[in-house]
């Protein structure tokens, strides 16, 4: 059993999960929803083992390091954290329909990683040889995953609100009737960001600490740093907006979606379009 | 926006001094709308600096932008925008706003945390959404004891007070969690103070030290020399590579000498493991050749007439005994990535026999017999090169960095308090056989509602028996 075979199984499991969740949406058949959750969990277990195996394989090759060192590994880890956060929400709040809007993010990530990214295990370049790598990457991606989940929930919220205002009678029969109430969605959006924001803060701080340790500058307005601050600002605005009247609900949902778009740009866009200190992505 | 007693006082006070302007200025800076606008403005303007090249040389800028654009961007400070006057001004406004908002709200919040309301009067009862009441059996003192025990067992030991024949029980948890958000605000100011300290009393510099040489000066970005007050010597610099040819380690052996005393002797300094002395830290950052490398070759005649070691610089032509000439054209410490199947150092050599056209070929240190196969009259072996490097060190002194870390620690603690803790309060009032239980929390009303409903269920159980 190799890690790459297990990663393919993971991708397949997330695909099955997404299809089941969509079928659940269309048919309202509860067992399809349970199936969707189980497929996601099965994929998650396979992925956990695969990440562990890849870690071990890197040691077998003689230059062992945590599998968090290039774009492929980071995308795989990102999808893992998305399913982790989804699983926690699913088990805690029992609104598994959220899976229909969150699992696609994970599937997209895994499919891109498996089909489009070089997956070789490379030795660590000197800049990455530090324990800070682990702390920094784990906190950042857990934060990103919370924002991904919040974005999915916000999309659900906007659909729900849109259909309710359009025609209350038609909505009762549509897929939207499966959604939790708008109030619950708004609350869960807030809760996901409430977990994600401290994690992002820790991610930025560990990044700054590492930069200071490795280069002697904790903040140099590098594009990656700046974009992480932009993301932090967007969610800080979101949190403050909640205590002013008129900024809950629709506007909060939009801020959450904008925040996740900024997160994705911070994660991928900066590497693909701008230059900077983070080595993954681009042509390397 | 709610108007607390504090700002009411301020308003009356200020209006008597005819300072309507000051009042509106204060209100402006206390506004949450300003805070949200500033945060969004900072986020949006920050994008410019990630798209427009920062701190580039004029030549670099001319490649990307027209003369007019350069003039415009330069006037707007967009080429060093994070240090431009307007961005710094935004940061100052943000700080003032943060401070004003905190000053305005803190007294009321502090009062709520430090001066609990142990009485559940009817006004308070009406303002709470979690209320449960019932008729209790038995004497008032018995009911009081039952309720006290109930709270003690299920939520916390209550404070019991009697007033106007009514008995009030009150328990609260983590009242100071209300201050979490102000800890976060304070932490941001602490981080800023640390950054200002660093920029006033610290510096960022760099220095290149060739192997075997030393320096007591480093240079800022504007080439200004700074005296270290001690000497740093680079004894050796080396690069190690993985099999793939990717760099594995950049290592400088640094010796620090202060007043003739050796403080560090040949201490390895690698990326992610800097050297610190007297608050000044040296970071392995770059390297390069210091002067031309020297090559060692051996030329051996196939007929055995000569076998001589050669020492030559790149491009330097050397004449052999038979009148032919040889020179090294280029070299590499690791040939693997360029020529699969080979490894180790290699040199490309140009050999010109007498009266014949020059021949170009590669010789390898790890394959000394390789050149034999070329079949030439003279067989070359490559014995390696001696290359002197310089090590490029980033040098930083930042006395404010610990203040920044203190601010970061405060921020994490503050955020955790602000998000994950809440000031929970539960009251019970006993009056004329009627018992009223009520509760509130500063955050997460849904979660507290569930907790309160649980309390009610348990209370019903207790009262059944």
Interface residues (C-beta under 8 A of the other chain):
Chain A: X63 X122 X123 X125 X126 X127 X129 X130 X187 X194 X197 X198 X201 X202 X205 X208 X209 X212 X213 X214 X215 X216 X217 X218 X219 X221 X223 X226 X227 X229 X230 X233 X234 X236 X237 X240 X241 X243 X244 X247 X262 X270 X274
Chain B: X32 X33 X35 X36 X39 X40 X42 X43 X46 X47 X49 X50 X51 X54 X82 X195 X204 X242 X244 X246 X247 X248 X249 X250 X270 X271 X272 X274 X281 X283 X284 X285 X394 X395 X396 X398 X401 X404 X405 X408 X411 X412 X415 X416 X419 X446
